[in-house]
Amino acid sequence: MEHFFKDPNTLRQKRQGPLGPYIDEFAEQLSEQGYSQQYACRKLQLVAELSHWLWQRDLGVTDLTVTKWKHFLRYRAWPQSGRNGDAAGLKAFFELLRRKGLVTAPPVEHIKKTAIDKLLDNFSLYLRQERVLASGTIANYAFFAKKFLAQRFRTGPVNLADLRAAEVMGSVQHLASSLNGKRANVLTSALRSFLRYARYQDFIQSDLAACVPCVASWSIASIPKGLSNGEVNRALASCDRKSVIGRRDYAILLLLARLGLRAGEVVSLMLEDIDWEAGHLTVRGKGNRIVQLPLPADVGKAVASYLKDGRPRSTHRSVFLRTRAPAVRLTNSNSLGLIVKKALTHAGINVRRKGAHQFRHALATEMLGHGASLAEIGEILRHCNPQTTAIYAKVDLASLRPLALPWPGGIQ
């Protein structure tokens, strides 16, 4: 508390009431999460007022029920001292009390879930417990299942028994029309999984999963579109390394460009994954594969600079954290994708796809240009199947040129 308030009388007043014994721990939590002085003081003031309100009514911390919570918010909102963010501001403090076992029910009004939401909750639980899928896969399947259900049933009742094969095929055609090949394949996999689940639960009687059409997608039909070496350097140079955000983003882009890491692999990096003495990095890849990669000097220097002068003070063990409070780990691959997109836009690089995978393609293409074999590239990119690496043969023009047949009527 002394970090936010200096006056002894103010400190004594804030610590009064039934919530007083826990307010110092809450203040320490706010400090660790990187909240500004002004915002943290406002949260602590809210807790102090709630504590005083409980004390006036001869109530203890265990009396903090949903009803009491609502009464306090109405009391504070009259006539003008309440703010829209009061409930959200107290939510973190309530979580602290909940972890201590002092309260059991969340002091916020539950949002009424729709029939689709409840169905998707059970579907996600099935994917997690019965099929033991990764959290990212579950999120993707639930996302596309929701798209399908919302298009078919909208806000009305969800009666899966009314589904027909023609409706399933029509929905796939409509939803897949705005997706690229890979996302369209995820869509069809998600719908097949959902329809199998529906049959497993006897929501439908026929095998509608067999009606989900396939989306044409040949693994070697296209040429991998990565950034050029010049574009990679421009993206790196666009990061303002004098700022906290710039140091973090520069370290992230270097990991993508030099080691070809996937977005999810960067997000999941932990502090203990970096062995500074041995000079290697432990990476958790697809399928829970754990591999060790060498840590290049420039990458190590960039990460160390961020850890020393950019990373917020936090108890979280993830390497890369949010720059704004609360200082927690990046949410998922999408949040890292936004960092990449911002860097490419700031560098004036106009490409169709602005995701983290473009740096991975760029690394493979550069290695190929320097004479690396496909087997070596597959080892660096950690491909399980050699066919995945084979697509890069299409950008090896030097090796492909002797195989080209002469154009009819052309110069011999």
N, C-alpha and C positions, 0 to 999 in steps of 0.2 A: 504493500500500500504506500510505503514511503517513496516509491518510485514515481507515484502520480500525485500525491498530496504531501505538502510540507508542514502545514499548520497542525500542531498537536491537537488542538480542539477539534479540527475537522476530522483527523484520524480517529479520535475517540468517538465522535458521533457516528462515523461510518461503521464502526465495529460494534455498535449497540444493537440490541434486538436478537431474536433467535437465529438470524442468518449471519450474525457477526463472526462466529468462529470459522466460517468458511470463506469470508470475503477476501482474506489475504491470499488464500490458495487460488482464488479466482483471479485476483490481480496478477499473480505470478504467471498464470496461464495466459492472460492477455498480453503480458510482456513478452513471453516466449513466442507467441504467435505473431508478434510484430505489429500490433495495433498502435496507431498513433496516440499521442498523449490525450488529445481532445476526444477521440472516439472511445478510448478505454475509460476515461473519466466519466463519460456519459453512461456507459454500461455499469460502472461501479455505483454511480449515483442512483440508477434504477434499482439495483439490488439493495442499496441502503434504504431507499424509500419503501420498498416492499418489506424489508425487515422491520422498519418502524411501524408500518401499517399492521403487520401481524402482531407486533408487541402491544399496540394500542388495543387490540381486540383479544388480548390474552391467548394468542394462538402460537403454536410451535411450528418447527420446520416440517414435522410429519403431518401437520394439518393443511399443507399446501396442496389442496386438491384442485381439480379442474374448475370447480365452482368458485373457490376462493381466488384462483388466478384471474378469472373473468371479472370478479367483483373488484379486484385491485385495478385492473386495466380500465374499467369504467370509472372508478374513483379518480384515477390519475388523469383521465381524459376530460374531467369536468373542472373548471369551465374551459381551459385552453392549454393546460400544461402537457396534455397527452400528445404523443406523436405516433405516426403510422408504424414506425419501426420498433415500438416498445416491446411488443410480443416477441419479435425476432431477437431483440437485444437481450432479453432475459433467457432465451432458449439455451444458450451455451452454459449459463449458470445452472439451469435446471439439469442439464446433462451431467454436470459435476455432482449434484446432489443424487442423481439417479445412480451414478457409478458407486457412490458411497452407500447405496441401499436405503437412503432416507426417504425417497419418494419412489413410487412405482408406476404411476400413470403419467403420460405426458400432459403438461398443463396447457395444451393448445387444442383447439377444436379440430377434430378429425375431419378431413376432407372426404366427403361421401364418394366412394368408389363406384364407378359405373359397372355394368355387367361385363363389359369388355375388359376392364381393369382387373376384375376378380378372376376372370377366366385366364388372363395372361399371367397373373400371379401364380396360379396353380400350374400353368404350363411351364413357367420358369422353374418352379420348384421341382417338377418332374424332370426337366433337363439337367438340373443340378444333382438331384439325388439318384435318379434312375439311370440316366445316361452319362453322368459325371462329365459334362462338357465344361470347357473353360468359360470364365465369366464373360469374356468378349464375345464368344460364340453365342452364349445365352442372350446377351443384350441384342445382338444382330437378329437372332431368330424371333425374339419378342417384338422387336421393332417392325419387322416385315409382317409378322402375324397380325399386329395391331393395324397396319396399313390395310391388310386384306379384310379384316373384320369391319373396320370403319367404312370401307368402301361398300361392303355388302350389306351391313345392317345399320350403318350410320348411328343415330341416337336411339333407335328402336330396340326392342327385345332381341336377344341373341338366341336364335333357334337354329342350331347347326343341323338339325334333322332336315331342314328345308333346303340345304345346299344340294345343288345339282352339278354334274360334271361340266356342263356348258358354262355355268357361272364361274366355276373354278378356272377354267381355261381362259375365259374372257377377262377375269381379274388379273391373271398372270400377264396376258398380253398388254393390258392397260398399264400395269405397274412397271413392267420391264421396259416399256417404250422409252422411259426417261433415264434408264440406267445403262452404265457401260457393261461390257461382257462379264467381268468378274462379279460386280454387284448383282447383276441379273441372276447369276448362278447361285449366289448366296440367297437371293429371294426364293428361287425354286427349291433349294434345299430346306429353307425355313418353312415354307408352306407344306412340303412333304412331311417334315417332322411334325408340324402342328396337326395335320390331318391324320397322321398315324396315332398321335396322342388322342385326338378326338374319337377315333375308332376304339382305341384301347379303353377309353372311359365310357364307351357305348353312347356317345353323343351322336354318332352317325353309324349306320349299319353297313354301308358299302365302302369299298376301298377307293376313296376319292384321291388318295395320295398318288395312285397310278395315273390319274387324269392330269396331273401337273405336267405341262409340256416341258421339254428340254430347250435350253437356250444354246444356240450354236456358239461355241467358243473353242477355237483351236489354239493350243498353247504356242505353236510356232507360226501362226498365220500372220502375226504382226511383228513390226520391228520395235524393240524396246526404245522408248523415247526418254533419254536421260539428258541432263544438263551438259553443256560443253565445259571443258576445263576452264575457259575464260569466264563462263557464267558462274561456276562454282566459286572462283576467286572473287568475282564481283559481289556475290551474296555474302561471302565472309567479310569483305571489306565494308559492307553496308552496316555492320554492327558497330555501334558506338561503344567501344571498349572502355571508355571513361565512365560510363554509367553502369549501374547495377544490372539493369535489364540487358544491356549490350554485352556485358561479360558472360552472363548466363547463356544468352542466345548464341554467342560466338562459340562457346564450349560445346553446345548442343550441335551446331552445324558442323563443327570439326569432327565430332564423333560420327556423324552421318557420312561426311565426305571422305574421311581417312580410313574408317573401319567398316563402312557400309552397314551400320547397324539399322535395324528396323525401328520404327517409332516406338513401338511397345517395349522394345529392349532398352531404349534410352530412358523411358519413363520408369521402368522397373529397377534401374540401377540403384544400388544401395552404397552407403559410404564404405562398408566392409568389403565391397566387391573390388575396390581399388587396392592393389598391392604395390605401394610406392617403391619398396625396396627391390622387389623382383621385377618391377616394371611390366606388370600384366593386369588385365581387366577380366573379371568373371562376368559372363553374359548369360542371361537366362533367355533362351530362344524359344522357337516354336516347339510344341510338344514337350515342354518342360525340360528341354535339353540344356545342359549347363556346359559351357565351353570357356576356355581361357584364351584371350587374344592379347597379343603384345600391345603395350601402350606407347604409341609414338611420342617422341619428345615434345612436339608442338601441341599435341592433344593434351598430354599431361600438364604442360605449362598453362594451357588455357583453363583446364578444370581446376588446377591449384589456385589460379588467380581468382576464379569465381568463388571457390570455397573460402579463401582468405578475405576477399574484399567485396563479395557480392551476395553470398548466400545468407539469408536472414538467420538470426539465432533461433534455433528450434530444436525440439526433442525428436522430431521426425528424422528417420535414418535415410530417407531417399536423398539422392545426390541433388536433384533439381527440384526446387520448390517454387511456389507462386511468389511473385515479387510484392503482391499486396496481401494484407492481412485478411484471413488467417494464413500464416506461412505454413502451408501444408503441401504435400506432393502434388505434382501435376495430375489432373484427374484421369486422363487416358490418352490414347494415341491421337485423338482429335485435337486436344489442347496443344500437343506438340506440332501437329499439322498446321495449326493457326500461326505458330511461331515461324515455321518455314515459309508459309504464305506471306506473312508480313515482311520477312527478309527479302524474298524474291521481288515483291512489289516495290519495296524501298530501293532495291538495286536496279529497278527499271527492267527486270527480266520478264518478258511477256511470253509465257508458255501456256499451253492448254491445261496441263496438270501441274499443280503447285504443291504436291505432297512431298513428304519426307523420302518416299521411295525413289524420287528422281535423282537424289544423291547416290543411292545404291546403284542405279543404272549407270550413272556417270562414272563411278569407281570401276565397275566391270568393263566399261568401254575403254577407259584410260588404260587399265591393265592389259587389255587385249592389244591396244595400240603399241604398248611397250614390249610385246612379244610373249606375254603370259599365256599359258595353255588354258583350255576350258576347264581342265581338271583343277588347275591351280586357282582359277577364279571361283569355281564351285566350292573349293575348300575355304577360301576367304569369306565367301558369302554364306557358308554353312548350309549349302543345298543338300538335302537328303537324296534327291533323285538327280542323276546326271542330265536327264531330259530337261530339267528346269534351267540348267546352265546352257543347254544347246541353243537356246534362242539367240544368244549373243554371237553365235557363228554368223548370223545374218548381217552383223555390223563389221565383220572382219573383211573389209573390202580387199585388202592386199592378198589374202588367201583365196578369196572368191574369184578374183579377176582372171587367173589362169584357167578357171573352170568354165568361164563364159564362152558360149559358142559365137563365132563371127556372125555379124548381122548380114542377112542375104543381100548381095549386091554391094556390100561395103568394101572397104579397103582391106586387103589380105595382110 
